[in-house]
Amino acid sequence: MALKPDRNEHLTDLSFFMNETGERGKIVMFDIGQAGSGSAMDSSNQRVQAPTGTVPADLQAPAGLLLNDVVNLDLTRQHLNFQKDEVQLGSKVLLLQRGFVVTNNVSGTPTAANIGSSLYVTTLDGTYAGSMSVTNNGGPRVGRLLSIKDEDGYAKVQIDITW
C-alpha cells in the first residue's frame, strides 16, 4: 500500500509507538493490551497496532492513518531510508487523524455514485488489514471517499478520526 505526495495533513499525532512492521497508508488501531497515561507522552505503553481479528474488531478503535513505513532493519548494517520516511520497529509513528490523502488502500471498485460516501475499515483478513471500503461490514468509520480510483488504483480520501 502506498501514499502519493498529494495530501493535506490537517491534524497529525506523534505520540504513539508501533511494535510491528507496517506500510504507510493503512489504518492502525489503539493497542488495547497496554495504555500509557496522558502525562506519559514518551511511554512505550502508548502503542498502536495493525487491526487484528474480524470486523468488528474486538474493542479496537482507529487511531489514525499511518504516514510512515515501519521496518525491522539491522541498523548496524544499513540505515533507514529517510526518503521513504521509514522508522524502525518500536519507534514513534506519525498518524494522520484529519486531512486528505491519495492512496491505493481503498479496497473494491468504488464508482462515481460512491463519491462522498463514508469509508470504513474493511474485513481484517491480513492482506487488507487496515484498508478502507465504502462497504460497512461493522468496522469503524474513518472518513469518506473523494474520488474514484485512477488507472494506477489510487483514490483521494478524506480521513477524519477525531469525532
Biotite code that builds the C-alpha atoms (Angstrom):
import biotite.structure as struc

atoms = struc.array([
    struc.Atom([0.000, 0.000, 0.000], chain_id="A", res_id=1, res_name="MET", atom_name="CA", element="C"),
    struc.Atom([1.206, 3.499, -0.589], chain_id="A", res_id=2, res_name="ALA", atom_name="CA", element="C"),
    struc.Atom([0.516, 7.186, -0.444], chain_id="A", res_id=3, res_name="LEU", atom_name="CA", element="C"),
    struc.Atom([1.096, 9.779, -3.138], chain_id="A", res_id=4, res_name="LYS", atom_name="CA", element="C"),
    struc.Atom([2.565, 13.162, -2.186], chain_id="A", res_id=5, res_name="PRO", atom_name="CA", element="C"),
    struc.Atom([-0.717, 14.985, -2.903], chain_id="A", res_id=6, res_name="ASP", atom_name="CA", element="C"),
    struc.Atom([-2.100, 15.330, 0.613], chain_id="A", res_id=7, res_name="ARG", atom_name="CA", element="C"),
    struc.Atom([-3.184, 17.737, 3.329], chain_id="A", res_id=8, res_name="ASN", atom_name="CA", element="C"),
    struc.Atom([-2.164, 16.765, 6.838], chain_id="A", res_id=9, res_name="GLU", atom_name="CA", element="C"),
    struc.Atom([-4.507, 18.935, 8.874], chain_id="A", res_id=10, res_name="HIS", atom_name="CA", element="C"),
    struc.Atom([-4.144, 17.059, 12.177], chain_id="A", res_id=11, res_name="LEU", atom_name="CA", element="C"),
    struc.Atom([-1.397, 14.547, 12.960], chain_id="A", res_id=12, res_name="THR", atom_name="CA", element="C"),
    struc.Atom([-0.289, 12.776, 16.128], chain_id="A", res_id=13, res_name="ASP", atom_name="CA", element="C"),
    struc.Atom([3.255, 11.692, 17.016], chain_id="A", res_id=14, res_name="LEU", atom_name="CA", element="C"),
    struc.Atom([2.657, 10.252, 20.472], chain_id="A", res_id=15, res_name="SER", atom_name="CA", element="C"),
    struc.Atom([2.306, 6.524, 19.726], chain_id="A", res_id=16, res_name="PHE", atom_name="CA", element="C"),
    struc.Atom([4.815, 3.700, 19.263], chain_id="A", res_id=17, res_name="PHE", atom_name="CA", element="C"),
    struc.Atom([4.373, 0.752, 16.892], chain_id="A", res_id=18, res_name="MET", atom_name="CA", element="C"),
    struc.Atom([5.933, -2.624, 17.730], chain_id="A", res_id=19, res_name="ASN", atom_name="CA", element="C"),
    struc.Atom([5.206, -4.362, 14.426], chain_id="A", res_id=20, res_name="GLU", atom_name="CA", element="C"),
    struc.Atom([6.048, -3.663, 10.815], chain_id="A", res_id=21, res_name="THR", atom_name="CA", element="C"),
    struc.Atom([3.530, -1.761, 8.744], chain_id="A", res_id=22, res_name="GLY", atom_name="CA", element="C"),
    struc.Atom([3.079, 0.114, 5.494], chain_id="A", res_id=23, res_name="GLU", atom_name="CA", element="C"),
    struc.Atom([2.087, 3.747, 5.258], chain_id="A", res_id=24, res_name="ARG", atom_name="CA", element="C"),
    struc.Atom([-1.459, 4.373, 4.138], chain_id="A", res_id=25, res_name="GLY", atom_name="CA", element="C"),
    struc.Atom([-3.003, 1.746, 6.405], chain_id="A", res_id=26, res_name="LYS", atom_name="CA", element="C"),
    struc.Atom([-5.365, 2.448, 9.259], chain_id="A", res_id=27, res_name="ILE", atom_name="CA", element="C"),
    struc.Atom([-3.919, 1.446, 12.643], chain_id="A", res_id=28, res_name="VAL", atom_name="CA", element="C"),
    struc.Atom([-5.804, 0.821, 15.874], chain_id="A", res_id=29, res_name="MET", atom_name="CA", element="C"),
    struc.Atom([-5.104, 1.609, 19.501], chain_id="A", res_id=30, res_name="PHE", atom_name="CA", element="C"),
    struc.Atom([-3.391, -1.308, 21.238], chain_id="A", res_id=31, res_name="ASP", atom_name="CA", element="C"),
    struc.Atom([-5.874, -2.061, 23.987], chain_id="A", res_id=32, res_name="ILE", atom_name="CA", element="C"),
    struc.Atom([-3.477, -4.506, 25.663], chain_id="A", res_id=33, res_name="GLY", atom_name="CA", element="C"),
    struc.Atom([-1.464, -1.557, 27.004], chain_id="A", res_id=34, res_name="GLN", atom_name="CA", element="C"),
    struc.Atom([-2.245, 2.040, 27.787], chain_id="A", res_id=35, res_name="ALA", atom_name="CA", element="C"),
    struc.Atom([0.017, 4.900, 28.742], chain_id="A", res_id=36, res_name="GLY", atom_name="CA", element="C"),
    struc.Atom([-1.169, 7.739, 30.920], chain_id="A", res_id=37, res_name="SER", atom_name="CA", element="C"),
    struc.Atom([-1.987, 11.130, 29.479], chain_id="A", res_id=38, res_name="GLY", atom_name="CA", element="C"),
    struc.Atom([1.071, 12.673, 31.098], chain_id="A", res_id=39, res_name="SER", atom_name="CA", element="C"),
    struc.Atom([3.420, 9.942, 29.861], chain_id="A", res_id=40, res_name="ALA", atom_name="CA", element="C"),
    struc.Atom([3.897, 11.147, 26.285], chain_id="A", res_id=41, res_name="MET", atom_name="CA", element="C"),
    struc.Atom([7.044, 9.050, 25.841], chain_id="A", res_id=42, res_name="ASP", atom_name="CA", element="C"),
    struc.Atom([5.705, 5.929, 27.497], chain_id="A", res_id=43, res_name="SER", atom_name="CA", element="C"),
    struc.Atom([6.260, 2.838, 25.377], chain_id="A", res_id=44, res_name="SER", atom_name="CA", element="C"),
    struc.Atom([2.810, 1.709, 26.556], chain_id="A", res_id=45, res_name="ASN", atom_name="CA", element="C"),
    struc.Atom([1.259, 4.287, 24.194], chain_id="A", res_id=46, res_name="GLN", atom_name="CA", element="C"),
    struc.Atom([1.012, 1.861, 21.273], chain_id="A", res_id=47, res_name="ARG", atom_name="CA", element="C"),
    struc.Atom([-0.870, 1.328, 18.054], chain_id="A", res_id=48, res_name="VAL", atom_name="CA", element="C"),
    struc.Atom([-1.106, -1.859, 16.027], chain_id="A", res_id=49, res_name="GLN", atom_name="CA", element="C"),
    struc.Atom([-2.435, -3.199, 12.774], chain_id="A", res_id=50, res_name="ALA", atom_name="CA", element="C"),
    struc.Atom([-6.063, -4.300, 13.098], chain_id="A", res_id=51, res_name="PRO", atom_name="CA", element="C"),
    struc.Atom([-6.493, -7.904, 14.142], chain_id="A", res_id=52, res_name="THR", atom_name="CA", element="C"),
    struc.Atom([-9.396, -10.330, 14.156], chain_id="A", res_id=53, res_name="GLY", atom_name="CA", element="C"),
    struc.Atom([-12.581, -9.887, 12.209], chain_id="A", res_id=54, res_name="THR", atom_name="CA", element="C"),
    struc.Atom([-14.879, -6.906, 11.926], chain_id="A", res_id=55, res_name="VAL", atom_name="CA", element="C"),
    struc.Atom([-15.982, -5.579, 14.257], chain_id="A", res_id=56, res_name="PRO", atom_name="CA", element="C"),
    struc.Atom([-12.522, -5.634, 15.766], chain_id="A", res_id=57, res_name="ALA", atom_name="CA", element="C"),
    struc.Atom([-12.877, -6.532, 19.407], chain_id="A", res_id=58, res_name="ASP", atom_name="CA", element="C"),
    struc.Atom([-12.945, -3.188, 21.215], chain_id="A", res_id=59, res_name="LEU", atom_name="CA", element="C"),
    struc.Atom([-10.402, -1.675, 18.805], chain_id="A", res_id=60, res_name="GLN", atom_name="CA", element="C"),
    struc.Atom([-10.834, 1.937, 17.796], chain_id="A", res_id=61, res_name="ALA", atom_name="CA", element="C"),
    struc.Atom([-8.972, 3.564, 14.901], chain_id="A", res_id=62, res_name="PRO", atom_name="CA", element="C"),
    struc.Atom([-6.034, 5.736, 15.941], chain_id="A", res_id=63, res_name="ALA", atom_name="CA", element="C"),
    struc.Atom([-5.194, 7.138, 12.517], chain_id="A", res_id=64, res_name="GLY", atom_name="CA", element="C"),
    struc.Atom([-3.715, 6.546, 9.096], chain_id="A", res_id=65, res_name="LEU", atom_name="CA", element="C"),
    struc.Atom([-0.068, 5.505, 9.238], chain_id="A", res_id=66, res_name="LEU", atom_name="CA", element="C"),
    struc.Atom([2.188, 8.047, 7.490], chain_id="A", res_id=67, res_name="LEU", atom_name="CA", element="C"),
    struc.Atom([5.462, 6.095, 7.987], chain_id="A", res_id=68, res_name="ASN", atom_name="CA", element="C"),
    struc.Atom([6.713, 2.736, 6.791], chain_id="A", res_id=69, res_name="ASP", atom_name="CA", element="C"),
    struc.Atom([7.622, 0.740, 9.910], chain_id="A", res_id=70, res_name="VAL", atom_name="CA", element="C"),
    struc.Atom([10.528, -1.575, 9.114], chain_id="A", res_id=71, res_name="VAL", atom_name="CA", element="C"),
    struc.Atom([12.655, -4.071, 11.008], chain_id="A", res_id=72, res_name="ASN", atom_name="CA", element="C"),
    struc.Atom([16.247, -3.462, 9.895], chain_id="A", res_id=73, res_name="LEU", atom_name="CA", element="C"),
    struc.Atom([19.638, -4.367, 11.340], chain_id="A", res_id=74, res_name="ASP", atom_name="CA", element="C"),
    struc.Atom([20.789, -0.796, 11.882], chain_id="A", res_id=75, res_name="LEU", atom_name="CA", element="C"),
    struc.Atom([24.400, -1.929, 12.350], chain_id="A", res_id=76, res_name="THR", atom_name="CA", element="C"),
    struc.Atom([24.473, -2.907, 8.664], chain_id="A", res_id=77, res_name="ARG", atom_name="CA", element="C"),
    struc.Atom([22.279, -0.297, 6.962], chain_id="A", res_id=78, res_name="GLN", atom_name="CA", element="C"),
    struc.Atom([20.448, 2.905, 7.749], chain_id="A", res_id=79, res_name="HIS", atom_name="CA", element="C"),
    struc.Atom([16.806, 3.859, 7.489], chain_id="A", res_id=80, res_name="LEU", atom_name="CA", element="C"),
    struc.Atom([15.668, 5.263, 4.157], chain_id="A", res_id=81, res_name="ASN", atom_name="CA", element="C"),
    struc.Atom([14.588, 8.751, 5.190], chain_id="A", res_id=82, res_name="PHE", atom_name="CA", element="C"),
    struc.Atom([13.402, 9.479, 1.642], chain_id="A", res_id=83, res_name="GLN", atom_name="CA", element="C"),
    struc.Atom([10.739, 6.806, 2.149], chain_id="A", res_id=84, res_name="LYS", atom_name="CA", element="C"),
    struc.Atom([10.018, 8.109, 5.675], chain_id="A", res_id=85, res_name="ASP", atom_name="CA", element="C"),
    struc.Atom([10.921, 4.782, 7.269], chain_id="A", res_id=86, res_name="GLU", atom_name="CA", element="C"),
    struc.Atom([11.014, 4.339, 11.046], chain_id="A", res_id=87, res_name="VAL", atom_name="CA", element="C"),
    struc.Atom([12.472, 1.419, 12.973], chain_id="A", res_id=88, res_name="GLN", atom_name="CA", element="C"),
    struc.Atom([10.236, -1.154, 14.640], chain_id="A", res_id=89, res_name="LEU", atom_name="CA", element="C"),
    struc.Atom([9.371, 0.042, 18.156], chain_id="A", res_id=90, res_name="GLY", atom_name="CA", element="C"),
    struc.Atom([9.729, 3.735, 17.281], chain_id="A", res_id=91, res_name="SER", atom_name="CA", element="C"),
    struc.Atom([7.166, 6.501, 17.310], chain_id="A", res_id=92, res_name="LYS", atom_name="CA", element="C"),
    struc.Atom([4.982, 6.757, 14.219], chain_id="A", res_id=93, res_name="VAL", atom_name="CA", element="C"),
    struc.Atom([3.163, 9.699, 12.678], chain_id="A", res_id=94, res_name="LEU", atom_name="CA", element="C"),
    struc.Atom([-0.603, 9.226, 12.394], chain_id="A", res_id=95, res_name="LEU", atom_name="CA", element="C"),
    struc.Atom([-2.968, 11.278, 10.269], chain_id="A", res_id=96, res_name="LEU", atom_name="CA", element="C"),
    struc.Atom([-6.205, 11.932, 12.128], chain_id="A", res_id=97, res_name="GLN", atom_name="CA", element="C"),
    struc.Atom([-7.727, 14.613, 9.912], chain_id="A", res_id=98, res_name="ARG", atom_name="CA", element="C"),
    struc.Atom([-6.890, 15.592, 6.346], chain_id="A", res_id=99, res_name="GLY", atom_name="CA", element="C"),
    struc.Atom([-6.861, 14.017, 2.909], chain_id="A", res_id=100, res_name="PHE", atom_name="CA", element="C"),
    struc.Atom([-4.505, 11.633, 1.130], chain_id="A", res_id=101, res_name="VAL", atom_name="CA", element="C"),
    struc.Atom([-4.280, 9.900, -2.237], chain_id="A", res_id=102, res_name="VAL", atom_name="CA", element="C"),
    struc.Atom([-3.844, 6.194, -1.558], chain_id="A", res_id=103, res_name="THR", atom_name="CA", element="C"),
    struc.Atom([-4.215, 2.784, -3.146], chain_id="A", res_id=104, res_name="ASN", atom_name="CA", element="C"),
    struc.Atom([-5.503, 1.467, 0.176], chain_id="A", res_id=105, res_name="ASN", atom_name="CA", element="C"),
    struc.Atom([-9.181, 1.509, -0.824], chain_id="A", res_id=106, res_name="VAL", atom_name="CA", element="C"),
    struc.Atom([-10.490, -1.980, -1.436], chain_id="A", res_id=107, res_name="SER", atom_name="CA", element="C"),
    struc.Atom([-13.095, -2.808, -4.030], chain_id="A", res_id=108, res_name="GLY", atom_name="CA", element="C"),
    struc.Atom([-14.046, -0.694, -7.025], chain_id="A", res_id=109, res_name="THR", atom_name="CA", element="C"),
    struc.Atom([-15.836, 2.453, -5.892], chain_id="A", res_id=110, res_name="PRO", atom_name="CA", element="C"),
    struc.Atom([-17.948, 4.181, -8.556], chain_id="A", res_id=111, res_name="THR", atom_name="CA", element="C"),
    struc.Atom([-18.859, 7.816, -9.103], chain_id="A", res_id=112, res_name="ALA", atom_name="CA", element="C"),
    struc.Atom([-22.040, 7.154, -7.128], chain_id="A", res_id=113, res_name="ALA", atom_name="CA", element="C"),
    struc.Atom([-19.836, 6.356, -4.091], chain_id="A", res_id=114, res_name="ASN", atom_name="CA", element="C"),
    struc.Atom([-18.089, 9.747, -4.026], chain_id="A", res_id=115, res_name="ILE", atom_name="CA", element="C"),
    struc.Atom([-18.856, 11.365, -0.683], chain_id="A", res_id=116, res_name="GLY", atom_name="CA", element="C"),
    struc.Atom([-19.699, 8.008, 0.906], chain_id="A", res_id=117, res_name="SER", atom_name="CA", element="C"),
    struc.Atom([-18.296, 7.076, 4.290], chain_id="A", res_id=118, res_name="SER", atom_name="CA", element="C"),
    struc.Atom([-15.214, 4.867, 4.438], chain_id="A", res_id=119, res_name="LEU", atom_name="CA", element="C"),
    struc.Atom([-14.923, 2.032, 6.936], chain_id="A", res_id=120, res_name="TYR", atom_name="CA", element="C"),
    struc.Atom([-12.110, -0.288, 7.972], chain_id="A", res_id=121, res_name="VAL", atom_name="CA", element="C"),
    struc.Atom([-12.591, -3.397, 5.866], chain_id="A", res_id=122, res_name="THR", atom_name="CA", element="C"),
    struc.Atom([-12.660, -7.042, 6.827], chain_id="A", res_id=123, res_name="THR", atom_name="CA", element="C"),
    struc.Atom([-9.457, -7.699, 8.688], chain_id="A", res_id=124, res_name="LEU", atom_name="CA", element="C"),
    struc.Atom([-8.134, -10.644, 6.715], chain_id="A", res_id=125, res_name="ASP", atom_name="CA", element="C"),
    struc.Atom([-4.384, -9.943, 6.885], chain_id="A", res_id=126, res_name="GLY", atom_name="CA", element="C"),
    struc.Atom([-3.958, -8.974, 3.246], chain_id="A", res_id=127, res_name="THR", atom_name="CA", element="C"),
    struc.Atom([-6.128, -5.889, 3.514], chain_id="A", res_id=128, res_name="TYR", atom_name="CA", element="C"),
    struc.Atom([-5.828, -5.340, 7.262], chain_id="A", res_id=129, res_name="ALA", atom_name="CA", element="C"),
    struc.Atom([-6.294, -1.659, 7.803], chain_id="A", res_id=130, res_name="GLY", atom_name="CA", element="C"),
    struc.Atom([-7.623, -0.864, 4.326], chain_id="A", res_id=131, res_name="SER", atom_name="CA", element="C"),
    struc.Atom([-10.773, 1.153, 3.710], chain_id="A", res_id=132, res_name="MET", atom_name="CA", element="C"),
    struc.Atom([-14.020, 0.397, 1.878], chain_id="A", res_id=133, res_name="SER", atom_name="CA", element="C"),
    struc.Atom([-17.333, 2.119, 1.211], chain_id="A", res_id=134, res_name="VAL", atom_name="CA", element="C"),
    struc.Atom([-19.000, -1.122, 2.360], chain_id="A", res_id=135, res_name="THR", atom_name="CA", element="C"),
    struc.Atom([-19.674, -1.193, 6.086], chain_id="A", res_id=136, res_name="ASN", atom_name="CA", element="C"),
    struc.Atom([-19.080, -4.679, 7.441], chain_id="A", res_id=137, res_name="ASN", atom_name="CA", element="C"),
    struc.Atom([-19.261, -3.486, 11.031], chain_id="A", res_id=138, res_name="GLY", atom_name="CA", element="C"),
    struc.Atom([-15.891, -1.769, 11.002], chain_id="A", res_id=139, res_name="GLY", atom_name="CA", element="C"),
    struc.Atom([-15.350, 1.717, 12.398], chain_id="A", res_id=140, res_name="PRO", atom_name="CA", element="C"),
    struc.Atom([-15.882, 4.775, 10.176], chain_id="A", res_id=141, res_name="ARG", atom_name="CA", element="C"),
    struc.Atom([-12.606, 6.525, 9.286], chain_id="A", res_id=142, res_name="VAL", atom_name="CA", element="C"),
    struc.Atom([-13.513, 9.131, 6.665], chain_id="A", res_id=143, res_name="GLY", atom_name="CA", element="C"),
    struc.Atom([-15.082, 9.494, 3.233], chain_id="A", res_id=144, res_name="ARG", atom_name="CA", element="C"),
    struc.Atom([-14.290, 8.854, -0.409], chain_id="A", res_id=145, res_name="LEU", atom_name="CA", element="C"),
    struc.Atom([-13.476, 11.929, -2.522], chain_id="A", res_id=146, res_name="LEU", atom_name="CA", element="C"),
    struc.Atom([-12.780, 10.334, -5.929], chain_id="A", res_id=147, res_name="SER", atom_name="CA", element="C"),
    struc.Atom([-12.887, 7.100, -7.879], chain_id="A", res_id=148, res_name="ILE", atom_name="CA", element="C"),
    struc.Atom([-9.692, 5.128, -8.480], chain_id="A", res_id=149, res_name="LYS", atom_name="CA", element="C"),
    struc.Atom([-7.334, 6.234, -11.233], chain_id="A", res_id=150, res_name="ASP", atom_name="CA", element="C"),
    struc.Atom([-5.607, 3.870, -13.681], chain_id="A", res_id=151, res_name="GLU", atom_name="CA", element="C"),
    struc.Atom([-2.992, 3.012, -11.014], chain_id="A", res_id=152, res_name="ASP", atom_name="CA", element="C"),
    struc.Atom([-5.616, 2.184, -8.380], chain_id="A", res_id=153, res_name="GLY", atom_name="CA", element="C"),
    struc.Atom([-5.244, 5.372, -6.312], chain_id="A", res_id=154, res_name="TYR", atom_name="CA", element="C"),
    struc.Atom([-8.186, 7.326, -4.901], chain_id="A", res_id=155, res_name="ALA", atom_name="CA", element="C"),
    struc.Atom([-8.427, 10.543, -2.917], chain_id="A", res_id=156, res_name="LYS", atom_name="CA", element="C"),
    struc.Atom([-9.869, 10.025, 0.564], chain_id="A", res_id=157, res_name="VAL", atom_name="CA", element="C"),
    struc.Atom([-10.660, 12.304, 3.465], chain_id="A", res_id=158, res_name="GLN", atom_name="CA", element="C"),
    struc.Atom([-9.588, 10.976, 6.856], chain_id="A", res_id=159, res_name="ILE", atom_name="CA", element="C"),
    struc.Atom([-11.484, 12.137, 9.947], chain_id="A", res_id=160, res_name="ASP", atom_name="CA", element="C"),
    struc.Atom([-10.847, 10.094, 13.059], chain_id="A", res_id=161, res_name="ILE", atom_name="CA", element="C"),
    struc.Atom([-11.328, 12.905, 15.538], chain_id="A", res_id=162, res_name="THR", atom_name="CA", element="C"),
    struc.Atom([-15.018, 12.669, 16.392], chain_id="A", res_id=163, res_name="TRP", atom_name="CA", element="C"),
])
